[in-house]
Amino acid sequence: MFNLPRTVGEYEGKDMVIGIGRFGPYVKWNNSFASISKDFDPYTIQFEAAKEILETKLEADKKRTINEWKDSEHHIILLRGRYGAYAKIDGKNIRLPKDFDAEKATKKDCIALINTGTKATKTKTTKKIAPKKSATKTKKKPVSKK
Protein backbone atom coordinates (compact mmCIF):
# COMPACT_ATOMS: atom_id res chain seq x y z
CA MET A 1 0.00 0.00 0.00
CA PHE A 2 1.08 3.54 -0.67
CA ASN A 3 1.25 6.17 2.00
CA LEU A 4 -1.06 9.15 1.67
CA PRO A 5 -0.79 12.01 0.92
CA ARG A 6 1.21 11.24 -2.19
CA THR A 7 2.34 13.31 -5.16
CA VAL A 8 1.20 12.01 -8.55
CA GLY A 9 2.97 14.60 -10.69
CA GLU A 10 3.32 18.25 -11.60
CA TYR A 11 0.55 20.30 -13.17
CA GLU A 12 1.47 23.77 -14.46
CA GLY A 13 4.66 23.78 -12.40
CA LYS A 14 3.09 22.81 -9.06
CA ASP A 15 2.73 19.43 -7.37
CA MET A 16 -0.59 17.57 -7.55
CA VAL A 17 -1.20 15.70 -4.30
CA ILE A 18 -3.68 12.90 -3.56
CA GLY A 19 -4.91 12.47 0.00
CA ILE A 20 -7.78 11.39 2.19
CA GLY A 21 -9.34 14.03 4.40
CA ARG A 22 -12.34 14.57 6.58
CA PHE A 23 -14.74 14.49 3.61
CA GLY A 24 -13.08 11.69 1.70
CA PRO A 25 -10.36 11.39 -0.96
CA TYR A 26 -9.22 14.55 -2.76
CA VAL A 27 -6.81 16.04 -5.28
CA LYS A 28 -4.94 19.11 -4.01
CA TRP A 29 -3.23 21.57 -6.32
CA ASN A 30 -2.29 25.21 -5.64
CA ASN A 31 -4.62 25.47 -2.59
CA SER A 32 -7.54 24.04 -4.60
CA PHE A 33 -9.21 20.84 -3.50
CA ALA A 34 -11.28 18.56 -5.75
CA SER A 35 -13.13 15.53 -4.42
CA ILE A 36 -12.34 12.16 -5.94
CA SER A 37 -15.43 10.10 -6.74
CA LYS A 38 -15.88 6.50 -5.61
CA ASP A 39 -15.01 5.36 -9.15
CA PHE A 40 -11.31 5.95 -8.37
CA ASP A 41 -9.11 4.50 -5.66
CA PRO A 42 -6.92 7.21 -4.06
CA TYR A 43 -4.11 4.68 -3.57
CA THR A 44 -3.86 3.78 -7.26
CA ILE A 45 -5.18 6.84 -9.14
CA GLN A 46 -2.84 8.00 -11.90
CA PHE A 47 -1.86 11.49 -13.03
CA GLU A 48 -4.21 11.68 -16.05
CA ALA A 49 -7.33 10.80 -14.04
CA ALA A 50 -6.37 13.23 -11.26
CA LYS A 51 -5.74 15.94 -13.87
CA GLU A 52 -9.25 15.48 -15.33
CA ILE A 53 -10.84 15.71 -11.87
CA LEU A 54 -8.87 18.86 -11.10
CA GLU A 55 -9.64 20.55 -14.44
CA THR A 56 -13.36 19.87 -13.95
CA LYS A 57 -13.23 21.56 -10.54
CA LEU A 58 -11.26 24.57 -11.85
CA GLU A 59 -13.74 25.03 -14.71
CA ALA A 60 -16.68 24.98 -12.27
CA ASP A 61 -14.93 27.61 -10.14
CA LYS A 62 -14.51 29.86 -13.18
CA LYS A 63 -18.21 29.58 -14.06
CA ARG A 64 -19.16 30.55 -10.51
CA THR A 65 -18.02 34.16 -10.92
CA ILE A 66 -20.45 36.35 -12.88
CA ASN A 67 -18.56 39.65 -12.70
CA GLU A 68 -15.97 41.45 -10.58
CA TRP A 69 -15.09 45.10 -9.99
CA LYS A 70 -12.30 46.49 -7.87
CA ASP A 71 -11.49 50.11 -7.11
CA SER A 72 -10.06 52.11 -4.22
CA GLU A 73 -13.38 52.09 -2.31
CA HIS A 74 -14.98 48.70 -2.91
CA HIS A 75 -14.19 45.19 -4.07
CA ILE A 76 -17.40 43.77 -5.57
CA ILE A 77 -17.86 40.22 -6.85
CA LEU A 78 -21.12 38.82 -8.24
CA LEU A 79 -21.28 35.05 -7.77
CA ARG A 80 -23.54 32.11 -8.56
CA GLY A 81 -24.38 30.26 -5.39
CA ARG A 82 -26.32 27.29 -4.26
CA TYR A 83 -29.54 29.32 -3.83
CA GLY A 84 -29.03 31.79 -6.68
CA ALA A 85 -26.82 34.78 -7.34
CA TYR A 86 -25.36 36.87 -4.52
CA ALA A 87 -22.83 39.68 -4.13
CA LYS A 88 -19.64 39.64 -2.12
CA ILE A 89 -18.90 43.26 -1.27
CA ASP A 90 -15.75 44.03 0.69
CA GLY A 91 -15.67 40.47 2.00
CA LYS A 92 -19.32 40.36 3.15
CA ASN A 93 -22.01 38.31 1.45
CA ILE A 94 -25.00 40.42 0.40
CA ARG A 95 -28.35 38.92 -0.50
CA LEU A 96 -29.66 40.24 -3.80
CA PRO A 97 -33.27 41.38 -4.17
CA LYS A 98 -35.51 39.14 -6.28
CA ASP A 99 -35.84 41.75 -9.03
CA PHE A 100 -32.05 42.24 -9.28
CA ASP A 101 -30.62 40.77 -12.51
CA ALA A 102 -27.05 39.73 -11.68
CA GLU A 103 -26.20 38.83 -15.29
CA LYS A 104 -26.87 42.37 -16.55
CA ALA A 105 -25.78 44.27 -13.43
CA THR A 106 -23.26 47.08 -13.63
CA LYS A 107 -20.91 48.48 -11.03
CA LYS A 108 -23.33 51.39 -10.47
CA ASP A 109 -26.16 48.95 -9.72
CA CYS A 110 -24.03 47.22 -7.10
CA ILE A 111 -23.00 50.48 -5.46
CA ALA A 112 -26.68 51.47 -5.35
CA LEU A 113 -27.31 48.15 -3.63
CA ILE A 114 -24.72 49.07 -0.99
CA ASN A 115 -26.28 52.50 -0.48
CA THR A 116 -29.81 51.10 -0.02
CA GLY A 117 -28.60 49.37 3.10
CA THR A 118 -29.06 45.73 2.18
CA LYS A 119 -27.84 43.76 5.16
CA ALA A 120 -25.12 41.18 4.98
CA THR A 121 -26.25 37.64 5.59
CA LYS A 122 -24.96 35.90 8.65
CA THR A 123 -24.88 32.24 9.45
CA LYS A 124 -27.24 31.37 12.25
CA THR A 125 -26.09 29.22 15.09
CA THR A 126 -28.63 27.37 17.12
CA LYS A 127 -28.25 26.14 20.64
CA LYS A 128 -29.60 22.82 21.71
CA ILE A 129 -32.08 23.35 24.49
CA ALA A 130 -32.94 20.61 26.92
CA PRO A 131 -36.63 19.70 26.94
CA LYS A 132 -38.61 21.45 29.65
CA LYS A 133 -39.90 19.47 32.56
CA SER A 134 -43.61 19.47 33.17
CA ALA A 135 -44.86 22.30 35.36
CA THR A 136 -47.06 20.13 37.55
CA LYS A 137 -45.38 18.17 40.26
CA THR A 138 -46.88 15.01 41.59
CA LYS A 139 -47.04 14.64 45.32
CA LYS A 140 -45.76 11.44 46.76
CA LYS A 141 -48.13 9.51 48.93
CA PRO A 142 -46.81 8.82 52.41
CA VAL A 143 -45.79 5.27 52.96
CA SER A 144 -47.70 3.68 55.84
CA LYS A 145 -45.84 1.45 58.22
CA LYS A 146 -47.53 -1.67 59.40
C-alpha positions, 0 to 999 in steps of 0.5 A: 500500500502507498502512504497518503498524501502522495504526489502524482505529478506536476501540473502547471509547475506545481505538485498535484497531491492525492490524499484522504481528508475529513470528507473523503479522498481529494486532489490538491493543487495550488490550494484548490481541493477537488473531491475524488469520486468513488469510481477511483481508488486514491491509492492507485489513481494516476496522473491523467485521471487526477488531472481530469478531476482537477480541471473539472473543478477549476472550470466549475470555479470559473463559471461561478463568478459572474462579474468582478469590480475592484477600485479604491473604495470597494471590491465587488464580486457577483457570484452564482451560489447554491440558492441563486446569485449573490454579491460579495462586497468588501468580503461580506455576502450580500443577498440580492433582491428578487428583481435584481438581474445579476447577469446584466448588473453594472458596477453602479447597480451594485453600489446602489445596492450598498447605499440602499442598506441591504444587510449582509447575511450571517450564518445562524447558530442554534443552541440545543435546548434541553426539553422542559420538565412538566410544570405540575409536580406530583405529590408522593403519597406517604408510605404507611408502616404496618 
